[in-house]
Amino acid sequence: MDEKKEELERRLSEMLTEGELERSEREERKLRQISPQYEIRIQTSLDPIVEETHRYRRIGQELDDRYDKYLERTKKRKEES
C-alpha cells in the first residue's frame, strides 16, 4: 500500500512540475509576441526649467543660487548650436 502511495505522489509531483514548465513557456511566448515599447522624445526650442526659473526670479529672489549652474550650461549649449 505504501508503494502505491509513493508512486502516486511521485507521478503527481511530476505532473505538477511539467504543468509549471509548460505554463512558464507559454508566458515566455506571450512576452516575445508583445511589441517592444518605444521611447518618444520631443525636442523643444525652449527649456521649461529655464523658463520657469526666469519667471520665479522676476517675482522674487532665490536664497541659494541652485539653478545658476543649470542656467549656465543651457546658455553654453544655446551658444554652441
mmCIF file of the N, C-alpha and C atoms, coordinates in Angstrom:
data_MODEL
# 
_entry.id   MODEL 
# 
loop_
_atom_site.group_PDB 
_atom_site.id 
_atom_site.type_symbol 
_atom_site.label_atom_id 
_atom_site.label_alt_id 
_atom_site.label_comp_id 
_atom_site.label_asym_id 
_atom_site.label_entity_id 
_atom_site.label_seq_id 
_atom_site.pdbx_PDB_ins_code 
_atom_site.Cartn_x 
_atom_site.Cartn_y 
_atom_site.Cartn_z 
_atom_site.occupancy 
_atom_site.B_iso_or_equiv 
_atom_site.pdbx_formal_charge 
_atom_site.auth_seq_id 
_atom_site.auth_comp_id 
_atom_site.auth_asym_id 
_atom_site.auth_atom_id 
_atom_site.pdbx_PDB_model_num 
ATOM 1   N N  . MET A 1 1  ? 0.815  -1.179 0.000   1.00 0.00 ? 1  MET A N  1 
ATOM 2   C CA . MET A 1 1  ? 0.000  0.000  0.000   1.00 0.00 ? 1  MET A CA 1 
ATOM 3   C C  . MET A 1 1  ? 0.869  1.257  0.000   1.00 0.00 ? 1  MET A C  1 
ATOM 4   N N  . ASP A 1 2  ? 1.936  1.232  0.764   1.00 0.00 ? 2  ASP A N  1 
ATOM 5   C CA . ASP A 1 2  ? 2.839  2.373  0.816   1.00 0.00 ? 2  ASP A CA 1 
ATOM 6   C C  . ASP A 1 2  ? 3.506  2.616  -0.530  1.00 0.00 ? 2  ASP A C  1 
ATOM 7   N N  . GLU A 1 3  ? 3.782  1.523  -1.237  1.00 0.00 ? 3  GLU A N  1 
ATOM 8   C CA . GLU A 1 3  ? 4.424  1.655  -2.548  1.00 0.00 ? 3  GLU A CA 1 
ATOM 9   C C  . GLU A 1 3  ? 3.495  2.367  -3.527  1.00 0.00 ? 3  GLU A C  1 
ATOM 10  N N  . LYS A 1 4  ? 2.215  2.023  -3.504  1.00 0.00 ? 4  LYS A N  1 
ATOM 11  C CA . LYS A 1 4  ? 1.244  2.669  -4.383  1.00 0.00 ? 4  LYS A CA 1 
ATOM 12  C C  . LYS A 1 4  ? 1.133  4.156  -4.056  1.00 0.00 ? 4  LYS A C  1 
ATOM 13  N N  . LYS A 1 5  ? 1.121  4.449  -2.759  1.00 0.00 ? 5  LYS A N  1 
ATOM 14  C CA . LYS A 1 5  ? 1.008  5.844  -2.330  1.00 0.00 ? 5  LYS A CA 1 
ATOM 15  C C  . LYS A 1 5  ? 2.223  6.644  -2.784  1.00 0.00 ? 5  LYS A C  1 
ATOM 16  N N  . GLU A 1 6  ? 3.405  6.054  -2.617  1.00 0.00 ? 6  GLU A N  1 
ATOM 17  C CA . GLU A 1 6  ? 4.633  6.726  -3.036  1.00 0.00 ? 6  GLU A CA 1 
ATOM 18  C C  . GLU A 1 6  ? 4.657  6.924  -4.552  1.00 0.00 ? 6  GLU A C  1 
ATOM 19  N N  . GLU A 1 7  ? 4.198  5.907  -5.282  1.00 0.00 ? 7  GLU A N  1 
ATOM 20  C CA . GLU A 1 7  ? 4.143  6.003  -6.732  1.00 0.00 ? 7  GLU A CA 1 
ATOM 21  C C  . GLU A 1 7  ? 3.173  7.098  -7.170  1.00 0.00 ? 7  GLU A C  1 
ATOM 22  N N  . LEU A 1 8  ? 2.011  7.168  -6.544  1.00 0.00 ? 8  LEU A N  1 
ATOM 23  C CA . LEU A 1 8  ? 1.037  8.209  -6.863  1.00 0.00 ? 8  LEU A CA 1 
ATOM 24  C C  . LEU A 1 8  ? 1.594  9.604  -6.559  1.00 0.00 ? 8  LEU A C  1 
ATOM 25  N N  . GLU A 1 9  ? 2.266  9.740  -5.417  1.00 0.00 ? 9  GLU A N  1 
ATOM 26  C CA . GLU A 1 9  ? 2.857  11.026 -5.060  1.00 0.00 ? 9  GLU A CA 1 
ATOM 27  C C  . GLU A 1 9  ? 3.926  11.435 -6.065  1.00 0.00 ? 9  GLU A C  1 
ATOM 28  N N  . ARG A 1 10 ? 4.742  10.466 -6.491  1.00 0.00 ? 10 ARG A N  1 
ATOM 29  C CA . ARG A 1 10 ? 5.793  10.752 -7.468  1.00 0.00 ? 10 ARG A CA 1 
ATOM 30  C C  . ARG A 1 10 ? 5.178  11.201 -8.783  1.00 0.00 ? 10 ARG A C  1 
ATOM 31  N N  . ARG A 1 11 ? 4.153  10.497 -9.253  1.00 0.00 ? 11 ARG A N  1 
ATOM 32  C CA . ARG A 1 11 ? 3.503  10.845 -10.509 1.00 0.00 ? 11 ARG A CA 1 
ATOM 33  C C  . ARG A 1 11 ? 2.812  12.205 -10.415 1.00 0.00 ? 11 ARG A C  1 
ATOM 34  N N  . LEU A 1 12 ? 2.204  12.464 -9.265  1.00 0.00 ? 12 LEU A N  1 
ATOM 35  C CA . LEU A 1 12 ? 1.544  13.737 -9.064  1.00 0.00 ? 12 LEU A CA 1 
ATOM 36  C C  . LEU A 1 12 ? 2.553  14.883 -9.100  1.00 0.00 ? 12 LEU A C  1 
ATOM 37  N N  . SER A 1 13 ? 3.680  14.701 -8.428  1.00 0.00 ? 13 SER A N  1 
ATOM 38  C CA . SER A 1 13 ? 4.692  15.764 -8.429  1.00 0.00 ? 13 SER A CA 1 
ATOM 39  C C  . SER A 1 13 ? 5.260  15.977 -9.836  1.00 0.00 ? 13 SER A C  1 
ATOM 40  N N  . GLU A 1 14 ? 5.428  14.896 -10.601 1.00 0.00 ? 14 GLU A N  1 
ATOM 41  C CA . GLU A 1 14 ? 5.893  15.026 -11.984 1.00 0.00 ? 14 GLU A CA 1 
ATOM 42  C C  . GLU A 1 14 ? 4.888  15.809 -12.821 1.00 0.00 ? 14 GLU A C  1 
ATOM 43  N N  . MET A 1 15 ? 3.598  15.493 -12.648 1.00 0.00 ? 15 MET A N  1 
ATOM 44  C CA . MET A 1 15 ? 2.568  16.171 -13.418 1.00 0.00 ? 15 MET A CA 1 
ATOM 45  C C  . MET A 1 15 ? 2.519  17.661 -13.059 1.00 0.00 ? 15 MET A C  1 
ATOM 46  N N  . LEU A 1 16 ? 2.668  17.957 -11.791 1.00 0.00 ? 16 LEU A N  1 
ATOM 47  C CA . LEU A 1 16 ? 2.625  19.354 -11.373 1.00 0.00 ? 16 LEU A CA 1 
ATOM 48  C C  . LEU A 1 16 ? 3.816  20.136 -11.907 1.00 0.00 ? 16 LEU A C  1 
ATOM 49  N N  . THR A 1 17 ? 4.995  19.549 -11.845 1.00 0.00 ? 17 THR A N  1 
ATOM 50  C CA . THR A 1 17 ? 6.171  20.275 -12.333 1.00 0.00 ? 17 THR A CA 1 
ATOM 51  C C  . THR A 1 17 ? 6.137  20.412 -13.846 1.00 0.00 ? 17 THR A C  1 
ATOM 52  N N  . GLU A 1 18 ? 5.637  19.421 -14.561 1.00 0.00 ? 18 GLU A N  1 
ATOM 53  C CA . GLU A 1 18 ? 5.523  19.527 -16.005 1.00 0.00 ? 18 GLU A CA 1 
ATOM 54  C C  . GLU A 1 18 ? 4.545  20.629 -16.380 1.00 0.00 ? 18 GLU A C  1 
ATOM 55  N N  . GLY A 1 19 ? 3.446  20.736 -15.657 1.00 0.00 ? 19 GLY A N  1 
ATOM 56  C CA . GLY A 1 19 ? 2.471  21.778 -15.920 1.00 0.00 ? 19 GLY A CA 1 
ATOM 57  C C  . GLY A 1 19 ? 3.061  23.162 -15.686 1.00 0.00 ? 19 GLY A C  1 
ATOM 58  N N  . GLU A 1 20 ? 3.879  23.317 -14.655 1.00 0.00 ? 20 GLU A N  1 
ATOM 59  C CA . GLU A 1 20 ? 4.509  24.599 -14.367 1.00 0.00 ? 20 GLU A CA 1 
ATOM 60  C C  . GLU A 1 20 ? 5.461  24.986 -15.488 1.00 0.00 ? 20 GLU A C  1 
ATOM 61  N N  . LEU A 1 21 ? 6.200  24.018 -15.999 1.00 0.00 ? 21 LEU A N  1 
ATOM 62  C CA . LEU A 1 21 ? 7.126  24.316 -17.074 1.00 0.00 ? 21 LEU A CA 1 
ATOM 63  C C  . LEU A 1 21 ? 6.374  24.755 -18.327 1.00 0.00 ? 21 LEU A C  1 
ATOM 64  N N  . GLU A 1 22 ? 5.292  24.071 -18.620 1.00 0.00 ? 22 GLU A N  1 
ATOM 65  C CA . GLU A 1 22 ? 4.502  24.445 -19.788 1.00 0.00 ? 22 GLU A CA 1 
ATOM 66  C C  . GLU A 1 22 ? 3.927  25.848 -19.614 1.00 0.00 ? 22 GLU A C  1 
ATOM 67  N N  . ARG A 1 23 ? 3.492  26.164 -18.411 1.00 0.00 ? 23 ARG A N  1 
ATOM 68  C CA . ARG A 1 23 ? 2.925  27.477 -18.143 1.00 0.00 ? 23 ARG A CA 1 
ATOM 69  C C  . ARG A 1 23 ? 3.989  28.558 -18.314 1.00 0.00 ? 23 ARG A C  1 
ATOM 70  N N  . SER A 1 24 ? 5.194  28.305 -17.831 1.00 0.00 ? 24 SER A N  1 
ATOM 71  C CA . SER A 1 24 ? 6.254  29.312 -17.959 1.00 0.00 ? 24 SER A CA 1 
ATOM 72  C C  . SER A 1 24 ? 6.646  29.488 -19.429 1.00 0.00 ? 24 SER A C  1 
ATOM 73  N N  . GLU A 1 25 ? 6.618  28.391 -20.201 1.00 0.00 ? 25 GLU A N  1 
ATOM 74  C CA . GLU A 1 25 ? 6.913  28.503 -21.632 1.00 0.00 ? 25 GLU A CA 1 
ATOM 75  C C  . GLU A 1 25 ? 5.852  29.347 -22.336 1.00 0.00 ? 25 GLU A C  1 
ATOM 76  N N  . ARG A 1 26 ? 4.590  29.169 -21.940 1.00 0.00 ? 26 ARG A N  1 
ATOM 77  C CA . ARG A 1 26 ? 3.513  29.975 -22.525 1.00 0.00 ? 26 ARG A CA 1 
ATOM 78  C C  . ARG A 1 26 ? 3.716  31.455 -22.201 1.00 0.00 ? 26 ARG A C  1 
ATOM 79  N N  . GLU A 1 27 ? 4.116  31.742 -20.961 1.00 0.00 ? 27 GLU A N  1 
ATOM 80  C CA . GLU A 1 27 ? 4.355  33.131 -20.562 1.00 0.00 ? 27 GLU A CA 1 
ATOM 81  C C  . GLU A 1 27 ? 5.494  33.732 -21.380 1.00 0.00 ? 27 GLU A C  1 
ATOM 82  N N  . GLU A 1 28 ? 6.556  32.944 -21.609 1.00 0.00 ? 28 GLU A N  1 
ATOM 83  C CA . GLU A 1 28 ? 7.677  33.430 -22.406 1.00 0.00 ? 28 GLU A CA 1 
ATOM 84  C C  . GLU A 1 28 ? 7.241  33.730 -23.835 1.00 0.00 ? 28 GLU A C  1 
ATOM 85  N N  . ARG A 1 29 ? 6.408  32.867 -24.410 1.00 0.00 ? 29 ARG A N  1 
ATOM 86  C CA . ARG A 1 29 ? 5.911  33.098 -25.763 1.00 0.00 ? 29 ARG A CA 1 
ATOM 87  C C  . ARG A 1 29 ? 5.076  34.362 -25.828 1.00 0.00 ? 29 ARG A C  1 
ATOM 88  N N  . LYS A 1 30 ? 4.238  34.574 -24.818 1.00 0.00 ? 30 LYS A N  1 
ATOM 89  C CA . LYS A 1 30 ? 3.409  35.781 -24.785 1.00 0.00 ? 30 LYS A CA 1 
ATOM 90  C C  . LYS A 1 30 ? 4.289  37.019 -24.731 1.00 0.00 ? 30 LYS A C  1 
ATOM 91  N N  . LEU A 1 31 ? 5.331  36.981 -23.907 1.00 0.00 ? 31 LEU A N  1 
ATOM 92  C CA . LEU A 1 31 ? 6.224  38.131 -23.789 1.00 0.00 ? 31 LEU A CA 1 
ATOM 93  C C  . LEU A 1 31 ? 6.952  38.409 -25.098 1.00 0.00 ? 31 LEU A C  1 
ATOM 94  N N  . ARG A 1 32 ? 7.336  37.366 -25.806 1.00 0.00 ? 32 ARG A N  1 
ATOM 95  C CA . ARG A 1 32 ? 8.019  37.547 -27.085 1.00 0.00 ? 32 ARG A CA 1 
ATOM 96  C C  . ARG A 1 32 ? 7.097  38.176 -28.122 1.00 0.00 ? 32 ARG A C  1 
ATOM 97  N N  . GLN A 1 33 ? 5.787  37.889 -28.039 1.00 0.00 ? 33 GLN A N  1 
ATOM 98  C CA . GLN A 1 33 ? 4.838  38.405 -29.016 1.00 0.00 ? 33 GLN A CA 1 
ATOM 99  C C  . GLN A 1 33 ? 4.495  39.870 -28.778 1.00 0.00 ? 33 GLN A C  1 
ATOM 100 N N  . ILE A 1 34 ? 4.679  40.354 -27.548 1.00 0.00 ? 34 ILE A N  1 
ATOM 101 C CA . ILE A 1 34 ? 4.370  41.749 -27.256 1.00 0.00 ? 34 ILE A CA 1 
ATOM 102 C C  . ILE A 1 34 ? 5.392  42.630 -27.952 1.00 0.00 ? 34 ILE A C  1 
ATOM 103 N N  . SER A 1 35 ? 4.912  43.645 -28.624 1.00 0.00 ? 35 SER A N  1 
ATOM 104 C CA . SER A 1 35 ? 5.828  44.539 -29.330 1.00 0.00 ? 35 SER A CA 1 
ATOM 105 C C  . SER A 1 35 ? 6.603  45.376 -28.314 1.00 0.00 ? 35 SER A C  1 
ATOM 106 N N  . PRO A 1 36 ? 7.840  45.703 -28.626 1.00 0.00 ? 36 PRO A N  1 
ATOM 107 C CA . PRO A 1 36 ? 8.650  46.473 -27.677 1.00 0.00 ? 36 PRO A CA 1 
ATOM 108 C C  . PRO A 1 36 ? 8.116  47.893 -27.529 1.00 0.00 ? 36 PRO A C  1 
ATOM 109 N N  . GLN A 1 37 ? 8.335  48.443 -26.337 1.00 0.00 ? 37 GLN A N  1 
ATOM 110 C CA . GLN A 1 37 ? 7.897  49.811 -26.096 1.00 0.00 ? 37 GLN A CA 1 
ATOM 111 C C  . GLN A 1 37 ? 8.950  50.765 -26.649 1.00 0.00 ? 37 GLN A C  1 
ATOM 112 N N  . TYR A 1 38 ? 8.483  51.845 -27.194 1.00 0.00 ? 38 TYR A N  1 
ATOM 113 C CA . TYR A 1 38 ? 9.380  52.838 -27.764 1.00 0.00 ? 38 TYR A CA 1 
ATOM 114 C C  . TYR A 1 38 ? 9.372  54.085 -26.901 1.00 0.00 ? 38 TYR A C  1 
ATOM 115 N N  . GLU A 1 39 ? 10.499 54.729 -26.841 1.00 0.00 ? 39 GLU A N  1 
ATOM 116 C CA . GLU A 1 39 ? 10.599 55.982 -26.121 1.00 0.00 ? 39 GLU A CA 1 
ATOM 117 C C  . GLU A 1 39 ? 10.517 57.111 -27.134 1.00 0.00 ? 39 GLU A C  1 
ATOM 118 N N  . ILE A 1 40 ? 9.628  58.026 -26.888 1.00 0.00 ? 40 ILE A N  1 
ATOM 119 C CA . ILE A 1 40 ? 9.444  59.144 -27.804 1.00 0.00 ? 40 ILE A CA 1 
ATOM 120 C C  . ILE A 1 40 ? 9.995  60.394 -27.135 1.00 0.00 ? 40 ILE A C  1 
ATOM 121 N N  . ARG A 1 41 ? 10.885 61.063 -27.819 1.00 0.00 ? 41 ARG A N  1 
ATOM 122 C CA . ARG A 1 41 ? 11.454 62.301 -27.302 1.00 0.00 ? 41 ARG A CA 1 
ATOM 123 C C  . ARG A 1 41 ? 11.088 63.432 -28.246 1.00 0.00 ? 41 ARG A C  1 
ATOM 124 N N  . ILE A 1 42 ? 10.692 64.534 -27.655 1.00 0.00 ? 42 ILE A N  1 
ATOM 125 C CA . ILE A 1 42 ? 10.336 65.705 -28.441 1.00 0.00 ? 42 ILE A CA 1 
ATOM 126 C C  . ILE A 1 42 ? 11.349 66.794 -28.127 1.00 0.00 ? 42 ILE A C  1 
ATOM 127 N N  . GLN A 1 43 ? 11.976 67.304 -29.156 1.00 0.00 ? 43 GLN A N  1 
ATOM 128 C CA . GLN A 1 43 ? 12.951 68.362 -28.972 1.00 0.00 ? 43 GLN A CA 1 
ATOM 129 C C  . GLN A 1 43 ? 12.223 69.704 -29.039 1.00 0.00 ? 43 GLN A C  1 
ATOM 130 N N  . THR A 1 44 ? 12.411 70.501 -27.999 1.00 0.00 ? 44 THR A N  1 
ATOM 131 C CA . THR A 1 44 ? 11.757 71.801 -27.967 1.00 0.00 ? 44 THR A CA 1 
ATOM 132 C C  . THR A 1 44 ? 12.784 72.911 -28.096 1.00 0.00 ? 44 THR A C  1 
ATOM 133 N N  . SER A 1 45 ? 12.318 74.064 -28.506 1.00 0.00 ? 45 SER A N  1 
ATOM 134 C CA . SER A 1 45 ? 13.227 75.201 -28.629 1.00 0.00 ? 45 SER A CA 1 
ATOM 135 C C  . SER A 1 45 ? 13.411 75.902 -27.291 1.00 0.00 ? 45 SER A C  1 
ATOM 136 N N  . LEU A 1 46 ? 12.432 75.750 -26.392 1.00 0.00 ? 46 LEU A N  1 
ATOM 137 C CA . LEU A 1 46 ? 12.516 76.369 -25.074 1.00 0.00 ? 46 LEU A CA 1 
ATOM 138 C C  . LEU A 1 46 ? 12.634 75.299 -23.999 1.00 0.00 ? 46 LEU A C  1 
ATOM 139 N N  . ASP A 1 47 ? 13.507 75.534 -23.029 1.00 0.00 ? 47 ASP A N  1 
ATOM 140 C CA . ASP A 1 47 ? 13.663 74.619 -21.904 1.00 0.00 ? 47 ASP A CA 1 
ATOM 141 C C  . ASP A 1 47 ? 12.683 75.050 -20.813 1.00 0.00 ? 47 ASP A C  1 
ATOM 142 N N  . PRO A 1 48 ? 11.740 74.196 -20.438 1.00 0.00 ? 48 PRO A N  1 
ATOM 143 C CA . PRO A 1 48 ? 10.742 74.598 -19.450 1.00 0.00 ? 48 PRO A CA 1 
ATOM 144 C C  . PRO A 1 48 ? 11.352 74.950 -18.089 1.00 0.00 ? 48 PRO A C  1 
ATOM 145 N N  . ILE A 1 49 ? 12.447 74.306 -17.708 1.00 0.00 ? 49 ILE A N  1 
ATOM 146 C CA . ILE A 1 49 ? 13.087 74.613 -16.427 1.00 0.00 ? 49 ILE A CA 1 
ATOM 147 C C  . ILE A 1 49 ? 13.670 76.018 -16.456 1.00 0.00 ? 49 ILE A C  1 
ATOM 148 N N  . VAL A 1 50 ? 14.309 76.367 -17.555 1.00 0.00 ? 50 VAL A N  1 
ATOM 149 C CA . VAL A 1 50 ? 14.898 77.700 -17.687 1.00 0.00 ? 50 VAL A CA 1 
ATOM 150 C C  . VAL A 1 50 ? 13.803 78.757 -17.676 1.00 0.00 ? 50 VAL A C  1 
ATOM 151 N N  . GLU A 1 51 ? 12.743 78.521 -18.425 1.00 0.00 ? 51 GLU A N  1 
ATOM 152 C CA . GLU A 1 51 ? 11.651 79.491 -18.484 1.00 0.00 ? 51 GLU A CA 1 
ATOM 153 C C  . GLU A 1 51 ? 11.012 79.696 -17.115 1.00 0.00 ? 51 GLU A C  1 
ATOM 154 N N  . GLU A 1 52 ? 10.782 78.620 -16.401 1.00 0.00 ? 52 GLU A N  1 
ATOM 155 C CA . GLU A 1 52 ? 10.170 78.720 -15.080 1.00 0.00 ? 52 GLU A CA 1 
ATOM 156 C C  . GLU A 1 52 ? 11.101 79.426 -14.100 1.00 0.00 ? 52 GLU A C  1 
ATOM 157 N N  . THR A 1 53 ? 12.394 79.140 -14.184 1.00 0.00 ? 53 THR A N  1 
ATOM 158 C CA . THR A 1 53 ? 13.362 79.796 -13.308 1.00 0.00 ? 53 THR A CA 1 
ATOM 159 C C  . THR A 1 53 ? 13.370 81.295 -13.555 1.00 0.00 ? 53 THR A C  1 
ATOM 160 N N  . HIS A 1 54 ? 13.338 81.717 -14.805 1.00 0.00 ? 54 HIS A N  1 
ATOM 161 C CA . HIS A 1 54 ? 13.301 83.148 -15.133 1.00 0.00 ? 54 HIS A CA 1 
ATOM 162 C C  . HIS A 1 54 ? 12.033 83.805 -14.574 1.00 0.00 ? 54 HIS A C  1 
ATOM 163 N N  . ARG A 1 55 ? 10.908 83.116 -14.677 1.00 0.00 ? 55 ARG A N  1 
ATOM 164 C CA . ARG A 1 55 ? 9.650  83.671 -14.139 1.00 0.00 ? 55 ARG A CA 1 
ATOM 165 C C  . ARG A 1 55 ? 9.736  83.862 -12.625 1.00 0.00 ? 55 ARG A C  1 
ATOM 166 N N  . TYR A 1 56 ? 10.250 82.818 -11.934 1.00 0.00 ? 56 TYR A N  1 
ATOM 167 C CA . TYR A 1 56 ? 10.360 82.928 -10.483 1.00 0.00 ? 56 TYR A CA 1 
ATOM 168 C C  . TYR A 1 56 ? 11.329 84.032 -10.075 1.00 0.00 ? 56 TYR A C  1 
ATOM 169 N N  . ARG A 1 57 ? 12.393 84.213 -10.828 1.00 0.00 ? 57 ARG A N  1 
ATOM 170 C CA . ARG A 1 57 ? 13.363 85.251 -10.491 1.00 0.00 ? 57 ARG A CA 1 
ATOM 171 C C  . ARG A 1 57 ? 12.791 86.646 -10.705 1.00 0.00 ? 57 ARG A C  1 
ATOM 172 N N  . ARG A 1 58 ? 11.824 86.790 -11.607 1.00 0.00 ? 58 ARG A N  1 
ATOM 173 C CA . ARG A 1 58 ? 11.156 88.078 -11.769 1.00 0.00 ? 58 ARG A CA 1 
ATOM 174 C C  . ARG A 1 58 ? 10.287 88.392 -10.550 1.00 0.00 ? 58 ARG A C  1 
ATOM 175 N N  . ILE A 1 59 ? 9.703  87.334 -9.962  1.00 0.00 ? 59 ILE A N  1 
ATOM 176 C CA . ILE A 1 59 ? 8.809  87.512 -8.811  1.00 0.00 ? 59 ILE A CA 1 
ATOM 177 C C  . ILE A 1 59 ? 9.607  87.795 -7.536  1.00 0.00 ? 59 ILE A C  1 
ATOM 178 N N  . GLY A 1 60 ? 10.625 87.015 -7.289  1.00 0.00 ? 60 GLY A N  1 
ATOM 179 C CA . GLY A 1 60 ? 11.376 87.155 -6.049  1.00 0.00 ? 60 GLY A CA 1 
ATOM 180 C C  . GLY A 1 60 ? 12.817 86.734 -6.224  1.00 0.00 ? 60 GLY A C  1 
ATOM 181 N N  . GLN A 1 61 ? 13.542 86.760 -5.110  1.00 0.00 ? 61 GLN A N  1 
ATOM 182 C CA . GLN A 1 61 ? 14.963 86.426 -5.142  1.00 0.00 ? 61 GLN A CA 1 
ATOM 183 C C  . GLN A 1 61 ? 15.174 85.068 -4.489  1.00 0.00 ? 61 GLN A C  1 
ATOM 184 N N  . GLU A 1 62 ? 16.042 84.250 -5.089  1.00 0.00 ? 62 GLU A N  1 
ATOM 185 C CA . GLU A 1 62 ? 16.367 82.950 -4.516  1.00 0.00 ? 62 GLU A CA 1 
ATOM 186 C C  . GLU A 1 62 ? 17.345 83.123 -3.369  1.00 0.00 ? 62 GLU A C  1 
ATOM 187 N N  . LEU A 1 63 ? 17.171 82.302 -2.348  1.00 0.00 ? 63 LEU A N  1 
ATOM 188 C CA . LEU A 1 63 ? 18.112 82.347 -1.228  1.00 0.00 ? 63 LEU A CA 1 
ATOM 189 C C  . LEU A 1 63 ? 19.419 81.652 -1.585  1.00 0.00 ? 63 LEU A C  1 
ATOM 190 N N  . ASP A 1 64 ? 19.301 80.557 -2.269  1.00 0.00 ? 64 ASP A N  1 
ATOM 191 C CA . ASP A 1 64 ? 20.502 79.865 -2.759  1.00 0.00 ? 64 ASP A CA 1 
ATOM 192 C C  . ASP A 1 64 ? 20.406 79.812 -4.280  1.00 0.00 ? 64 ASP A C  1 
ATOM 193 N N  . ASP A 1 65 ? 21.497 79.963 -4.923  1.00 0.00 ? 65 ASP A N  1 
ATOM 194 C CA . ASP A 1 65 ? 21.510 80.008 -6.391  1.00 0.00 ? 65 ASP A CA 1 
ATOM 195 C C  . ASP A 1 65 ? 21.671 78.612 -6.984  1.00 0.00 ? 65 ASP A C  1 
ATOM 196 N N  . ARG A 1 66 ? 20.754 77.741 -6.621  1.00 0.00 ? 66 ARG A N  1 
ATOM 197 C CA . ARG A 1 66 ? 20.896 76.337 -7.030  1.00 0.00 ? 66 ARG A CA 1 
ATOM 198 C C  . ARG A 1 66 ? 20.694 76.114 -8.525  1.00 0.00 ? 66 ARG A C  1 
ATOM 199 N N  . TYR A 1 67 ? 20.006 77.013 -9.202  1.00 0.00 ? 67 TYR A N  1 
ATOM 200 C CA . TYR A 1 67 ? 19.760 76.825 -10.626 1.00 0.00 ? 67 TYR A CA 1 
ATOM 201 C C  . TYR A 1 67 ? 20.763 77.568 -11.498 1.00 0.00 ? 67 TYR A C  1 
ATOM 202 N N  . ASP A 1 68 ? 21.689 78.298 -10.897 1.00 0.00 ? 68 ASP A N  1 
ATOM 203 C CA . ASP A 1 68 ? 22.663 79.061 -11.676 1.00 0.00 ? 68 ASP A CA 1 
ATOM 204 C C  . ASP A 1 68 ? 23.522 78.175 -12.574 1.00 0.00 ? 68 ASP A C  1 
ATOM 205 N N  . LYS A 1 69 ? 24.007 77.058 -12.044 1.00 0.00 ? 69 LYS A N  1 
ATOM 206 C CA . LYS A 1 69 ? 24.852 76.153 -12.839 1.00 0.00 ? 69 LYS A CA 1 
ATOM 207 C C  . LYS A 1 69 ? 24.068 75.611 -14.038 1.00 0.00 ? 69 LYS A C  1 
ATOM 208 N N  . TYR A 1 70 ? 22.816 75.266 -13.798 1.00 0.00 ? 70 TYR A N  1 
ATOM 209 C CA . TYR A 1 70 ? 21.990 74.739 -14.882 1.00 0.00 ? 70 TYR A CA 1 
ATOM 210 C C  . TYR A 1 70 ? 21.770 75.794 -15.958 1.00 0.00 ? 70 TYR A C  1 
ATOM 211 N N  . LEU A 1 71 ? 21.504 77.027 -15.523 1.00 0.00 ? 71 LEU A N  1 
ATOM 212 C CA . LEU A 1 71 ? 21.297 78.112 -16.484 1.00 0.00 ? 71 LEU A CA 1 
ATOM 213 C C  . LEU A 1 71 ? 22.566 78.385 -17.284 1.00 0.00 ? 71 LEU A C  1 
ATOM 214 N N  . GLU A 1 72 ? 23.719 78.295 -16.644 1.00 0.00 ? 72 GLU A N  1 
ATOM 215 C CA . GLU A 1 72 ? 24.995 78.499 -17.355 1.00 0.00 ? 72 GLU A CA 1 
ATOM 216 C C  . GLU A 1 72 ? 25.202 77.419 -18.416 1.00 0.00 ? 72 GLU A C  1 
ATOM 217 N N  . ARG A 1 73 ? 24.894 76.176 -18.058 1.00 0.00 ? 73 ARG A N  1 
ATOM 218 C CA . ARG A 1 73 ? 25.050 75.078 -19.023 1.00 0.00 ? 73 ARG A CA 1 
ATOM 219 C C  . ARG A 1 73 ? 24.122 75.260 -20.214 1.00 0.00 ? 73 ARG A C  1 
ATOM 220 N N  . THR A 1 74 ? 22.898 75.681 -19.958 1.00 0.00 ? 74 THR A N  1 
ATOM 221 C CA . THR A 1 74 ? 21.960 75.859 -21.076 1.00 0.00 ? 74 THR A CA 1 
ATOM 222 C C  . THR A 1 74 ? 22.379 77.010 -21.961 1.00 0.00 ? 74 THR A C  1 
ATOM 223 N N  . LYS A 1 75 ? 22.968 78.068 -21.386 1.00 0.00 ? 75 LYS A N  1 
ATOM 224 C CA . LYS A 1 75 ? 23.464 79.172 -22.206 1.00 0.00 ? 75 LYS A CA 1 
ATOM 225 C C  . LYS A 1 75 ? 24.579 78.711 -23.120 1.00 0.00 ? 75 LYS A C  1 
ATOM 226 N N  . LYS A 1 76 ? 25.496 77.883 -22.572 1.00 0.00 ? 76 LYS A N  1 
ATOM 227 C CA . LYS A 1 76 ? 26.615 77.362 -23.381 1.00 0.00 ? 76 LYS A CA 1 
ATOM 228 C C  . LYS A 1 76 ? 26.087 76.510 -24.528 1.00 0.00 ? 76 LYS A C  1 
ATOM 229 N N  . ARG A 1 77 ? 25.111 75.674 -24.242 1.00 0.00 ? 77 ARG A N  1 
ATOM 230 C CA . ARG A 1 77 ? 24.540 74.810 -25.287 1.00 0.00 ? 77 ARG A CA 1 
ATOM 231 C C  . ARG A 1 77 ? 23.863 75.642 -26.365 1.00 0.00 ? 77 ARG A C  1 
ATOM 232 N N  . LYS A 1 78 ? 23.181 76.701 -25.934 1.00 0.00 ? 78 LYS A N  1 
ATOM 233 C CA . LYS A 1 78 ? 22.497 77.559 -26.893 1.00 0.00 ? 78 LYS A CA 1 
ATOM 234 C C  . LYS A 1 78 ? 23.497 78.269 -27.799 1.00 0.00 ? 78 LYS A C  1 
ATOM 235 N N  . GLU A 1 79 ? 24.612 78.709 -27.214 1.00 0.00 ? 79 GLU A N  1 
ATOM 236 C CA . GLU A 1 79 ? 25.642 79.409 -27.988 1.00 0.00 ? 79 GLU A CA 1 
ATOM 237 C C  . GLU A 1 79 ? 26.333 78.467 -28.966 1.00 0.00 ? 79 GLU A C  1 
ATOM 238 N N  . GLU A 1 80 ? 26.494 77.184 -28.585 1.00 0.00 ? 80 GLU A N  1 
ATOM 239 C CA . GLU A 1 80 ? 27.161 76.211 -29.449 1.00 0.00 ? 80 GLU A CA 1 
ATOM 240 C C  . GLU A 1 80 ? 26.311 75.865 -30.655 1.00 0.00 ? 80 GLU A C  1 
ATOM 241 N N  . SER A 1 81 ? 25.005 75.868 -30.487 1.00 0.00 ? 81 SER A N  1 
ATOM 242 C CA . SER A 1 81 ? 24.150 75.455 -31.620 1.00 0.00 ? 81 SER A CA 1 
ATOM 243 C C  . SER A 1 81 ? 23.706 76.590 -32.479 1.00 0.00 ? 81 SER A C  1 
# 
